Amino acid sequence: MSSLIYLIGYPGSGKSTVMAGALGATRRDGEPIRTIERVEKQPFAHTIYTDGIIELGRYREVYSGTDTLSLGVQPKVLDWMGKSNAEVIVGEGDRLGNAKFFAAVEAQGRAVQVVYLKCAELVARHQAWDRGSRFNEAWLKGRITKVNRLFEEWHSQMLLLHAESGRAAQHLQSIICDIQMFGTDGHWSNIMVRRDTIEEDENG
């Protein structure tokens, strides 16, 4: 059974940077763990890596990941995922970061691992401003409320990363590697151990 790993967080929390850092991780000898093989444009933009991971959307400096996709893309993504044999699919961004999408993916028989990049609201606002983003206040409050509700609904099976720890990308890379290595038959117990280790590391 394959898995979806999805990173959520407030606008400006650093989701795109953390995901890019995790997917662009290197080994101890400096060699990349994976590189981009190609970016497909159909049926929607998705990035294929040399180790078989597929990222929904593509990277760009602002509004990256699934936020590069059209507003109504969710049914198209679900249809594609239902036919795809990809073992590990990753994503981040507001576009597909919702309970309906996660539930639909689970209904397809995929395991869903939601990862919450926790960041203080004020810090996220400052980071968004520094990168040049100018959000409508009503829109921003709506996105913050949405993330908070997702955390409430999915917290029992959610991994928590702290944006300000400086180690979020490293820990996300570890999560991805665990799921690649152990698969859905064996990785969940390992992930729970990883969860405790991450929270101790980031809080310590």
N, C-alpha and C positions, 0 to 999 in steps of 0.2 A: 504493500500500500504506500502511496506517495504522500508527500507533505507540502503544506503551504506554511511558510514562515512570514508573518506580516508585522511590520514595525509601525506602531502608532505613537502619536505625541502631539503636543500643541504646535501650531504654526510657529516657526522660529526656534523650535527646540533643538534642531540639528539632525533631524531624521535622515536627510539626504547625505549629509556628511558622514554620519555613522554608517549608513548602508554602504556608501562608496568605500569607506575605510575597511569595512568587513570583507567586502567582495574583492577588494584590491590588496588583501593581506599578502605578506611575503613569509617565506620560511626563514629559518635562522641564518641560512647562507645568503639571504637576500633575494633568492629566486622567488618569483610570484607563484602563489598557490594556484591561481587561475588567471586567465586573461580573457578579454572579450573576443569571441570567435566571430560574431556578426550581430547586427541589429536588424531584425525583421520588421517590416512595416505593415504586413498583413497577417491576420485580419485586424490587428492593432499593433502598435509598436511594442516590441519585447526584445530583450537583450539575451543572447545565448552565449554562455561562457564555455571555455574549453573543457571544464570538468563536468559538464552536463547541467549545471544550474541554469535556470531560466529566471530572469528578472522581469516582472511586469512593468512596462514602460521603459524609459531610458533616462540616463543621467543628464542633467544640465544644472547650471549654477543656482537658478531660482525656479521653484515649482517643478521639482524633479520627480522621478519615479512614476507612479500612476497618475500624478497630476499633469503629466504630459499628454494624457489621453482625453478623449472627448467626454462630455458630461454624461452621455447616455451609453457609455461603453460597457457597463456591468453585464448585461445579458450576453453580449458578444464574448466577453472574457470567460464567463461561465460555460458557454457553449464550447469554446476552444479548450478549456480545462477538462471538460467532460470527455474530450476525444484525445487529449494529449497523454503521452506515456512518460512525461518528465517525472523523475523521482522527487526532485526538490525544486519548488517554485518559491521565489521570494518577492516581496513587494513592500512598498512604503508609500505613504501619501494619503491625502484626504479622500481622493476619488473613490477608492474601493475599501477604505477603512471603516466599515460599518457592519453591524451585527447581521443584517440580512445577507450580505455577501459571505461572511464567515459561515453562517448556518447552511447556505446553499452549497458551499464547498464541502462541508462535512457530509451533507446529504449525498454528494457524489462518491463518498467513500474515502476522501482524503483526510488525513490528520491535519488539524489546524493548530499552529503554535503562534499565538499573539504575543508580541514583545512590546512592552510599554516603555518608551523613553521618557522618564519622568524629569520634568524641568519646571522650576518655579515660573509662574505666569509672568512676573515682571522681567525675569531673565530672558524668557522667550520673546517678549515684546521688544526688549532692547536689541537682541540678536537679529530679529526680523528688521528692525529699523536700520541697524548698522549695515545690513546687506542690501538695503535699498527698497525693501518691501513696504508698501503703504496700504495697510488693510483698512477696509471699512469697519468701523467699530462694531456694528451689529453683526456683520459676518464673522468677525473674530470671536465675539462672545458666543456665537452659535457653534463655532468649531471647538471652542474650549469646553462648552457644555456637552457636545457630542463625545469628545474624548473621555470626559469624566464619566459619562453614562456607560461607555464601552468598558471602562475599567471596572465599574460596579458589576456589570453583567458577566464579564469574562475573567475577573481577577483570580478565580480559583484555578484556572489553567493558564495563567498569564505569567510570563517572566518579566521582571522589573529591572530596568537599567537606569542608572542615574546619569543624566546628561553632563553634569558638572564634575563627574569623577575623573574624566580624562581617559577612562578605560572602556567606555561603552562599545566602541568599534571592535576592540579586542575580544570582549565578551560575546558580542553578537557573532563574530567569526567562530568562536568556540561552539556556540549553539548550532550554527550551520554545519560545522564539521561533525559534531555529535550526531546530528540527524542524518547526515550523509553516511556516516560510518555504521550506525546501529540500525537505521531504518525504523519503521513503525512497530516492528515486533519487539525491539529491545531498547530503543533509545529513551523511552519515557521515564523509566526509573533512573537512567543516567542523567536525564535532563533535570529531574528533581534534585539530585545531588548537586548538579551544576548550579541550580537555582540557589541553593543554600550557600554554595561557595561564592557565587557572584554577589549576593546580598551582603555576605560577611566582608568580602573584599572591598566593595564599593562604600560600605558604611564604616569600614575600619581605617 
